């Protein structure tokens, strides 16, 4: 994978559609151009259900092989 290119992955399991989008090594924002981060976006749609939408910024290099694990880690809630 080349840095700076958005990768989109979509698959369907029965009536549920899962969409992932990720990009590595992009500036955090306009004010922090030197701080490079990796971004993951996740959407889940199903008939008659609310669309789930989540996104994360991470320092972990995201690949197709670790995308699901990265998403699941981002959705994990920890107790303090």
Jmol script that loads the backbone (N, CA, C; Angstrom):
load data "model"
ATOM      1  N   UNK A   1       0.826  -1.172   0.000  1.00  0.00           N
ATOM      2  CA  UNK A   1       0.000   0.000   0.000  1.00  0.00           C
ATOM      3  C   UNK A   1       0.878   1.245   0.000  1.00  0.00           C
ATOM      4  N   UNK A   2       0.484   2.231  -0.741  1.00  0.00           N
ATOM      5  CA  UNK A   2       1.211   3.494  -0.771  1.00  0.00           C
ATOM      6  C   UNK A   2       0.607   4.451   0.247  1.00  0.00           C
ATOM      7  N   UNK A   3       1.469   5.134   1.001  1.00  0.00           N
ATOM      8  CA  UNK A   3       0.976   6.114   1.958  1.00  0.00           C
ATOM      9  C   UNK A   3       0.271   7.251   1.237  1.00  0.00           C
ATOM     10  N   UNK A   4      -0.737   7.810   1.889  1.00  0.00           N
ATOM     11  CA  UNK A   4      -1.450   8.941   1.329  1.00  0.00           C
ATOM     12  C   UNK A   4      -2.591   8.583   0.394  1.00  0.00           C
ATOM     13  N   UNK A   5      -2.882   7.304   0.219  1.00  0.00           N
ATOM     14  CA  UNK A   5      -3.988   6.883  -0.633  1.00  0.00           C
ATOM     15  C   UNK A   5      -5.082   6.249   0.219  1.00  0.00           C
ATOM     16  N   UNK A   6      -6.308   6.666  -0.005  1.00  0.00           N
ATOM     17  CA  UNK A   6      -7.432   6.097   0.730  1.00  0.00           C
ATOM     18  C   UNK A   6      -7.785   4.737   0.149  1.00  0.00           C
ATOM     19  N   UNK A   7      -7.938   3.764   1.030  1.00  0.00           N
ATOM     20  CA  UNK A   7      -8.338   2.416   0.647  1.00  0.00           C
ATOM     21  C   UNK A   7      -9.766   2.218   1.135  1.00  0.00           C
ATOM     22  N   UNK A   8     -10.634   1.708   0.266  1.00  0.00           N
ATOM     23  CA  UNK A   8     -12.020   1.448   0.627  1.00  0.00           C
ATOM     24  C   UNK A   8     -12.309  -0.037   0.451  1.00  0.00           C
ATOM     25  N   UNK A   9     -12.969  -0.600   1.464  1.00  0.00           N
ATOM     26  CA  UNK A   9     -13.319  -2.015   1.435  1.00  0.00           C
ATOM     27  C   UNK A   9     -14.791  -2.126   1.828  1.00  0.00           C
ATOM     28  N   UNK A  10     -15.527  -2.931   1.093  1.00  0.00           N
ATOM     29  CA  UNK A  10     -16.948  -3.128   1.396  1.00  0.00           C
ATOM     30  C   UNK A  10     -17.275  -4.602   1.230  1.00  0.00           C
ATOM     31  N   UNK A  11     -18.060  -5.133   2.163  1.00  0.00           N
ATOM     32  CA  UNK A  11     -18.557  -6.480   1.994  1.00  0.00           C
ATOM     33  C   UNK A  11     -19.934  -6.596   2.630  1.00  0.00           C
ATOM     34  N   UNK A  12     -20.648  -7.627   2.227  1.00  0.00           N
ATOM     35  CA  UNK A  12     -22.010  -7.823   2.683  1.00  0.00           C
ATOM     36  C   UNK A  12     -22.133  -9.212   3.293  1.00  0.00           C
ATOM     37  N   UNK A  13     -22.836  -9.290   4.420  1.00  0.00           N
ATOM     38  CA  UNK A  13     -23.125 -10.558   5.076  1.00  0.00           C
ATOM     39  C   UNK A  13     -24.620 -10.567   5.357  1.00  0.00           C
ATOM     40  N   UNK A  14     -25.338 -11.359   4.618  1.00  0.00           N
ATOM     41  CA  UNK A  14     -26.798 -11.364   4.636  1.00  0.00           C
ATOM     42  C   UNK A  14     -27.292  -9.978   4.256  1.00  0.00           C
ATOM     43  N   UNK A  15     -28.030  -9.306   5.123  1.00  0.00           N
ATOM     44  CA  UNK A  15     -28.564  -7.982   4.795  1.00  0.00           C
ATOM     45  C   UNK A  15     -27.708  -6.837   5.338  1.00  0.00           C
ATOM     46  N   UNK A  16     -26.600  -7.145   5.980  1.00  0.00           N
ATOM     47  CA  UNK A  16     -25.761  -6.105   6.583  1.00  0.00           C
ATOM     48  C   UNK A  16     -24.604  -5.767   5.641  1.00  0.00           C
ATOM     49  N   UNK A  17     -24.403  -4.472   5.415  1.00  0.00           N
ATOM     50  CA  UNK A  17     -23.302  -4.006   4.575  1.00  0.00           C
ATOM     51  C   UNK A  17     -22.265  -3.350   5.483  1.00  0.00           C
ATOM     52  N   UNK A  18     -21.024  -3.771   5.352  1.00  0.00           N
ATOM     53  CA  UNK A  18     -19.901  -3.245   6.138  1.00  0.00           C
ATOM     54  C   UNK A  18     -18.986  -2.466   5.202  1.00  0.00           C
ATOM     55  N   UNK A  19     -18.687  -1.234   5.565  1.00  0.00           N
ATOM     56  CA  UNK A  19     -17.801  -0.410   4.746  1.00  0.00           C
ATOM     57  C   UNK A  19     -16.671   0.122   5.619  1.00  0.00           C
ATOM     58  N   UNK A  20     -15.470  -0.019   5.118  1.00  0.00           N
ATOM     59  CA  UNK A  20     -14.275   0.497   5.781  1.00  0.00           C
ATOM     60  C   UNK A  20     -13.574   1.457   4.829  1.00  0.00           C
ATOM     61  N   UNK A  21     -12.977   2.464   5.389  1.00  0.00           N
ATOM     62  CA  UNK A  21     -12.128   3.378   4.623  1.00  0.00           C
ATOM     63  C   UNK A  21     -10.968   3.749   5.531  1.00  0.00           C
ATOM     64  N   UNK A  22      -9.756   3.703   4.974  1.00  0.00           N
ATOM     65  CA  UNK A  22      -8.607   4.087   5.790  1.00  0.00           C
ATOM     66  C   UNK A  22      -7.532   4.725   4.933  1.00  0.00           C
ATOM     67  N   UNK A  23      -6.704   5.512   5.612  1.00  0.00           N
ATOM     68  CA  UNK A  23      -5.584   6.188   4.970  1.00  0.00           C
ATOM     69  C   UNK A  23      -4.481   6.335   6.012  1.00  0.00           C
ATOM     70  N   UNK A  24      -3.241   6.211   5.583  1.00  0.00           N
ATOM     71  CA  UNK A  24      -2.088   6.314   6.479  1.00  0.00           C
ATOM     72  C   UNK A  24      -1.252   7.549   6.170  1.00  0.00           C
ATOM     73  N   UNK A  25      -0.618   8.042   7.209  1.00  0.00           N
ATOM     74  CA  UNK A  25       0.361   9.120   7.101  1.00  0.00           C
ATOM     75  C   UNK A  25      -0.198  10.385   6.460  1.00  0.00           C
ATOM     76  N   UNK A  26      -1.269  10.907   7.078  1.00  0.00           N
ATOM     77  CA  UNK A  26      -1.863  12.176   6.654  1.00  0.00           C
ATOM     78  C   UNK A  26      -1.787  13.165   7.813  1.00  0.00           C
ATOM     79  N   UNK A  27      -1.714  14.469   7.542  1.00  0.00           N
ATOM     80  CA  UNK A  27      -1.657  15.460   8.624  1.00  0.00           C
ATOM     81  C   UNK A  27      -2.908  15.400   9.498  1.00  0.00           C
ATOM     82  N   UNK A  28      -2.715  15.585  10.798  1.00  0.00           N
ATOM     83  CA  UNK A  28      -3.832  15.565  11.735  1.00  0.00           C
ATOM     84  C   UNK A  28      -4.871  16.619  11.364  1.00  0.00           C
ATOM     85  N   UNK A  29      -4.426  17.835  11.083  1.00  0.00           N
ATOM     86  CA  UNK A  29      -5.323  18.910  10.653  1.00  0.00           C
ATOM     87  C   UNK A  29      -4.474  20.032  10.057  1.00  0.00           C
ATOM     88  N   UNK A  30      -5.116  21.100   9.635  1.00  0.00           N
ATOM     89  CA  UNK A  30      -4.407  22.195   8.983  1.00  0.00           C
ATOM     90  C   UNK A  30      -3.404  22.879   9.911  1.00  0.00           C
ATOM     91  N   UNK A  31      -3.691  22.878  11.202  1.00  0.00           N
ATOM     92  CA  UNK A  31      -2.793  23.523  12.168  1.00  0.00           C
ATOM     93  C   UNK A  31      -1.627  22.642  12.586  1.00  0.00           C
ATOM     94  N   UNK A  32      -1.718  21.351  12.292  1.00  0.00           N
ATOM     95  CA  UNK A  32      -0.679  20.394  12.698  1.00  0.00           C
ATOM     96  C   UNK A  32      -0.220  19.567  11.505  1.00  0.00           C
ATOM     97  N   UNK A  33       0.293  20.230  10.484  1.00  0.00           N
ATOM     98  CA  UNK A  33       0.711  19.566   9.250  1.00  0.00           C
ATOM     99  C   UNK A  33       1.870  18.595   9.459  1.00  0.00           C
ATOM    100  N   UNK A  34       2.665  18.818  10.494  1.00  0.00           N
ATOM    101  CA  UNK A  34       3.824  17.963  10.742  1.00  0.00           C
ATOM    102  C   UNK A  34       3.482  16.712  11.550  1.00  0.00           C
ATOM    103  N   UNK A  35       2.292  16.655  12.134  1.00  0.00           N
ATOM    104  CA  UNK A  35       1.868  15.499  12.915  1.00  0.00           C
ATOM    105  C   UNK A  35       1.078  14.564  12.009  1.00  0.00           C
ATOM    106  N   UNK A  36       1.713  13.466  11.589  1.00  0.00           N
ATOM    107  CA  UNK A  36       1.079  12.521  10.673  1.00  0.00           C
ATOM    108  C   UNK A  36       0.385  11.412  11.445  1.00  0.00           C
ATOM    109  N   UNK A  37      -0.834  11.086  11.031  1.00  0.00           N
ATOM    110  CA  UNK A  37      -1.644  10.076  11.702  1.00  0.00           C
ATOM    111  C   UNK A  37      -2.233   9.129  10.663  1.00  0.00           C
ATOM    112  N   UNK A  38      -2.850   8.076  11.160  1.00  0.00           N
ATOM    113  CA  UNK A  38      -3.551   7.115  10.328  1.00  0.00           C
ATOM    114  C   UNK A  38      -5.026   7.183  10.710  1.00  0.00           C
ATOM    115  N   UNK A  39      -5.912   7.126   9.721  1.00  0.00           N
ATOM    116  CA  UNK A  39      -7.341   7.337   9.928  1.00  0.00           C
ATOM    117  C   UNK A  39      -8.125   6.124   9.469  1.00  0.00           C
ATOM    118  N   UNK A  40      -9.124   5.719  10.270  1.00  0.00           N
ATOM    119  CA  UNK A  40     -10.004   4.596   9.941  1.00  0.00           C
ATOM    120  C   UNK A  40     -11.451   5.065  10.086  1.00  0.00           C
ATOM    121  N   UNK A  41     -12.277   4.719   9.111  1.00  0.00           N
ATOM    122  CA  UNK A  41     -13.708   5.010   9.172  1.00  0.00           C
ATOM    123  C   UNK A  41     -14.467   3.710   8.936  1.00  0.00           C
ATOM    124  N   UNK A  42     -15.569   3.532   9.674  1.00  0.00           N
ATOM    125  CA  UNK A  42     -16.362   2.302   9.590  1.00  0.00           C
ATOM    126  C   UNK A  42     -17.840   2.660   9.529  1.00  0.00           C
ATOM    127  N   UNK A  43     -18.553   2.070   8.597  1.00  0.00           N
ATOM    128  CA  UNK A  43     -20.003   2.228   8.496  1.00  0.00           C
ATOM    129  C   UNK A  43     -20.635   0.853   8.404  1.00  0.00           C
ATOM    130  N   UNK A  44     -21.761   0.704   9.080  1.00  0.00           N
ATOM    131  CA  UNK A  44     -22.502  -0.550   9.038  1.00  0.00           C
ATOM    132  C   UNK A  44     -23.961  -0.213   8.795  1.00  0.00           C
ATOM    133  N   UNK A  45     -24.539  -0.772   7.755  1.00  0.00           N
ATOM    134  CA  UNK A  45     -25.932  -0.500   7.431  1.00  0.00           C
ATOM    135  C   UNK A  45     -26.705  -1.808   7.324  1.00  0.00           C
ATOM    136  N   UNK A  46     -27.945  -1.756   7.796  1.00  0.00           N
ATOM    137  CA  UNK A  46     -28.843  -2.904   7.727  1.00  0.00           C
ATOM    138  C   UNK A  46     -30.262  -2.377   7.549  1.00  0.00           C
ATOM    139  N   UNK A  47     -31.097  -3.142   6.853  1.00  0.00           N
ATOM    140  CA  UNK A  47     -32.475  -2.689   6.665  1.00  0.00           C
ATOM    141  C   UNK A  47     -33.170  -2.451   8.006  1.00  0.00           C
ATOM    142  N   UNK A  48     -33.904  -1.369   8.083  1.00  0.00           N
ATOM    143  CA  UNK A  48     -34.718  -1.024   9.251  1.00  0.00           C
ATOM    144  C   UNK A  48     -33.905  -0.804  10.523  1.00  0.00           C
ATOM    145  N   UNK A  49     -32.601  -0.537  10.389  1.00  0.00           N
ATOM    146  CA  UNK A  49     -31.756  -0.253  11.550  1.00  0.00           C
ATOM    147  C   UNK A  49     -31.004   1.042  11.328  1.00  0.00           C
ATOM    148  N   UNK A  50     -30.632   1.663  12.413  1.00  0.00           N
ATOM    149  CA  UNK A  50     -29.845   2.887  12.350  1.00  0.00           C
ATOM    150  C   UNK A  50     -28.455   2.581  11.791  1.00  0.00           C
ATOM    151  N   UNK A  51     -27.939   3.467  10.956  1.00  0.00           N
ATOM    152  CA  UNK A  51     -26.589   3.311  10.402  1.00  0.00           C
ATOM    153  C   UNK A  51     -25.576   3.547  11.516  1.00  0.00           C
ATOM    154  N   UNK A  52     -24.644   2.633  11.666  1.00  0.00           N
ATOM    155  CA  UNK A  52     -23.550   2.813  12.626  1.00  0.00           C
ATOM    156  C   UNK A  52     -22.389   3.468  11.898  1.00  0.00           C
ATOM    157  N   UNK A  53     -21.816   4.503  12.489  1.00  0.00           N
ATOM    158  CA  UNK A  53     -20.701   5.215  11.880  1.00  0.00           C
ATOM    159  C   UNK A  53     -19.688   5.553  12.961  1.00  0.00           C
ATOM    160  N   UNK A  54     -18.461   5.123  12.759  1.00  0.00           N
ATOM    161  CA  UNK A  54     -17.378   5.382  13.700  1.00  0.00           C
ATOM    162  C   UNK A  54     -16.137   5.791  12.912  1.00  0.00           C
ATOM    163  N   UNK A  55     -15.272   6.568  13.541  1.00  0.00           N
ATOM    164  CA  UNK A  55     -13.981   6.890  12.937  1.00  0.00           C
ATOM    165  C   UNK A  55     -12.949   7.052  14.037  1.00  0.00           C
ATOM    166  N   UNK A  56     -11.696   6.758  13.687  1.00  0.00           N
ATOM    167  CA  UNK A  56     -10.600   6.800  14.641  1.00  0.00           C
ATOM    168  C   UNK A  56      -9.343   7.361  14.006  1.00  0.00           C
ATOM    169  N   UNK A  57      -8.532   7.956  14.828  1.00  0.00           N
ATOM    170  CA  UNK A  57      -7.187   8.371  14.454  1.00  0.00           C
ATOM    171  C   UNK A  57      -6.244   7.524  15.298  1.00  0.00           C
ATOM    172  N   UNK A  58      -5.198   7.000  14.682  1.00  0.00           N
ATOM    173  CA  UNK A  58      -4.281   6.116  15.396  1.00  0.00           C
ATOM    174  C   UNK A  58      -2.851   6.308  14.908  1.00  0.00           C
ATOM    175  N   UNK A  59      -1.907   5.840  15.711  1.00  0.00           N
ATOM    176  CA  UNK A  59      -0.515   5.820  15.275  1.00  0.00           C
ATOM    177  C   UNK A  59      -0.133   4.437  14.742  1.00  0.00           C
ATOM    178  N   UNK A  60      -1.075   3.504  14.752  1.00  0.00           N
ATOM    179  CA  UNK A  60      -0.854   2.157  14.225  1.00  0.00           C
ATOM    180  C   UNK A  60      -0.995   2.196  12.706  1.00  0.00           C
ATOM    181  N   UNK A  61      -0.012   1.667  11.988  1.00  0.00           N
ATOM    182  CA  UNK A  61      -0.088   1.577  10.525  1.00  0.00           C
ATOM    183  C   UNK A  61      -1.234   0.640  10.171  1.00  0.00           C
ATOM    184  N   UNK A  62      -2.232   1.109   9.435  1.00  0.00           N
ATOM    185  CA  UNK A  62      -3.412   0.322   9.103  1.00  0.00           C
ATOM    186  C   UNK A  62      -3.214  -0.357   7.755  1.00  0.00           C
ATOM    187  N   UNK A  63      -3.521  -1.649   7.722  1.00  0.00           N
ATOM    188  CA  UNK A  63      -3.446  -2.443   6.494  1.00  0.00           C
ATOM    189  C   UNK A  63      -4.746  -3.228   6.353  1.00  0.00           C
ATOM    190  N   UNK A  64      -4.958  -3.801   5.193  1.00  0.00           N
ATOM    191  CA  UNK A  64      -6.147  -4.634   5.021  1.00  0.00           C
ATOM    192  C   UNK A  64      -6.143  -5.807   5.991  1.00  0.00           C
ATOM    193  N   UNK A  65      -4.969  -6.316   6.319  1.00  0.00           N
ATOM    194  CA  UNK A  65      -4.893  -7.486   7.204  1.00  0.00           C
ATOM    195  C   UNK A  65      -5.134  -7.145   8.674  1.00  0.00           C
ATOM    196  N   UNK A  66      -4.887  -5.899   9.110  1.00  0.00           N
ATOM    197  CA  UNK A  66      -5.149  -5.567  10.511  1.00  0.00           C
ATOM    198  C   UNK A  66      -6.322  -4.606  10.689  1.00  0.00           C
ATOM    199  N   UNK A  67      -7.041  -4.325   9.606  1.00  0.00           N
ATOM    200  CA  UNK A  67      -8.135  -3.359   9.639  1.00  0.00           C
ATOM    201  C   UNK A  67      -9.237  -3.751  10.619  1.00  0.00           C
ATOM    202  N   UNK A  68      -9.711  -4.970  10.560  1.00  0.00           N
ATOM    203  CA  UNK A  68     -10.785  -5.417  11.442  1.00  0.00           C
ATOM    204  C   UNK A  68     -10.346  -5.378  12.904  1.00  0.00           C
ATOM    205  N   UNK A  69      -9.141  -5.826  13.170  1.00  0.00           N
ATOM    206  CA  UNK A  69      -8.617  -5.816  14.541  1.00  0.00           C
ATOM    207  C   UNK A  69      -8.457  -4.376  15.049  1.00  0.00           C
ATOM    208  N   UNK A  70      -8.005  -3.476  14.202  1.00  0.00           N
ATOM    209  CA  UNK A  70      -7.860  -2.065  14.577  1.00  0.00           C
ATOM    210  C   UNK A  70      -9.226  -1.465  14.883  1.00  0.00           C
ATOM    211  N   UNK A  71     -10.224  -1.770  14.059  1.00  0.00           N
ATOM    212  CA  UNK A  71     -11.583  -1.270  14.288  1.00  0.00           C
ATOM    213  C   UNK A  71     -12.141  -1.803  15.585  1.00  0.00           C
ATOM    214  N   UNK A  72     -11.979  -3.073  15.833  1.00  0.00           N
ATOM    215  CA  UNK A  72     -12.503  -3.665  17.072  1.00  0.00           C
ATOM    216  C   UNK A  72     -11.816  -3.072  18.302  1.00  0.00           C
ATOM    217  N   UNK A  73     -10.532  -2.826  18.197  1.00  0.00           N
ATOM    218  CA  UNK A  73      -9.809  -2.187  19.304  1.00  0.00           C
ATOM    219  C   UNK A  73     -10.308  -0.775  19.559  1.00  0.00           C
ATOM    220  N   UNK A  74     -10.637  -0.056  18.494  1.00  0.00           N
ATOM    221  CA  UNK A  74     -11.162   1.292  18.626  1.00  0.00           C
ATOM    222  C   UNK A  74     -12.540   1.324  19.251  1.00  0.00           C
ATOM    223  N   UNK A  75     -13.312   0.279  19.089  1.00  0.00           N
ATOM    224  CA  UNK A  75     -14.660   0.225  19.644  1.00  0.00           C
ATOM    225  C   UNK A  75     -14.678  -0.330  21.063  1.00  0.00           C
ATOM    226  N   UNK A  76     -13.552  -0.864  21.528  1.00  0.00           N
ATOM    227  CA  UNK A  76     -13.484  -1.434  22.868  1.00  0.00           C
ATOM    228  C   UNK A  76     -13.564  -0.338  23.909  1.00  0.00           C
ATOM    229  N   UNK A  77     -14.321  -0.593  24.927  1.00  0.00           N
ATOM    230  CA  UNK A  77     -14.426   0.351  26.031  1.00  0.00           C
ATOM    231  C   UNK A  77     -13.648  -0.223  27.206  1.00  0.00           C
ATOM    232  N   UNK A  78     -12.768   0.570  27.753  1.00  0.00           N
ATOM    233  CA  UNK A  78     -11.983   0.092  28.883  1.00  0.00           C
ATOM    234  C   UNK A  78     -12.473   0.757  30.165  1.00  0.00           C
ATOM    235  N   UNK A  79     -12.302   0.045  31.248  1.00  0.00           N
ATOM    236  CA  UNK A  79     -12.654   0.597  32.560  1.00  0.00           C
ATOM    237  C   UNK A  79     -11.418   1.179  33.177  1.00  0.00           C
ATOM    238  N   UNK A  80     -11.542   2.355  33.757  1.00  0.00           N
ATOM    239  CA  UNK A  80     -10.401   3.015  34.410  1.00  0.00           C
ATOM    240  C   UNK A  80     -10.326   2.663  35.865  1.00  0.00           C
TER     241      UNK A  80
END
end "model"
wireframe off; spacefill off
backbone 0.3
color backbone group
